Amino acid sequence: MNKVMWFGIVQLIGFAAGWAVTYYLYGEFFASLGSLGLGPNSTPAEVSAALGPIFQSMVPITAVSFAIEIVGLLFLTLAFRDLVKVNRGVFYVPMIFTIILVVGVAVAALGFIPLINSIPTLIAEVPTNSTSTLPPAFAAAMGNLLIDSIALVIAGILALIWIIGGHFLGLWRVGTRYDQTLIKLGAIFTIIPLLNIVAPILVLIGAYEAKGRLVIQ
């Protein structure tokens, strides 16, 4: 239960940091638009140079966000590993799915961070004339962007499957075993956009109550 609680805490930290960073980045982006010094006839290279620092600042922030997500998943994996010793048939599959999800998030980070880095380069290579053929450098950059985007879409679909098999199924079974409705609700909210913000709170409270009940017993 301690590890499940830590999973909830780390998830809350991740959500709070994500909202704060998103607000900061959007604020910085729109606040910077007026001071970029770009005229109506600015070249793609000038636009790239102006926007480059904004995208560069997103790289370490994105890396930290992925790291927080991985840490939370590791706590959940360790919790399922301990529960496997109690009931292997119930918790083994969620443990395996969560391990796969940890690897998937790490791979997604390795693909998404270079994608962010490549956007200023892509902007700089935008053709300035109306020729029928694309410049080789721009075509290559677009090809790489398309490949990275397809890979991320596939990773997102697989991540949803892993979340259902790990987060949802595992937490639901934790709630069932320890008779905690809050953990079950947290498991459901995990896979619902917007409501997933509330899920860590429910899991944290439910795990705390289950732990207290076990201590009394």
Buried (B, 14 or more C-beta within 10 A) or exposed (E): BEBBBBBBBBBBBBBEBBEEBEEEBEEEBEEEEEEBEBEEEBEBBBBBBBBBEBBEBBBEBBBEBBBBBBBBBBBBBBBBBBBBEEEEEBBBBBBBBBBBBBEBBBEBBEBBBEBBBBBBBBBBBBEEEEEEEBBEEBEEBBEBBEEBEEBBEEBEEBBEEBBBBBBBBBBBBBBBBBEBEBBBBBBBBBBEEEBBBBBBBBBBBBBBBBBEEEEEE
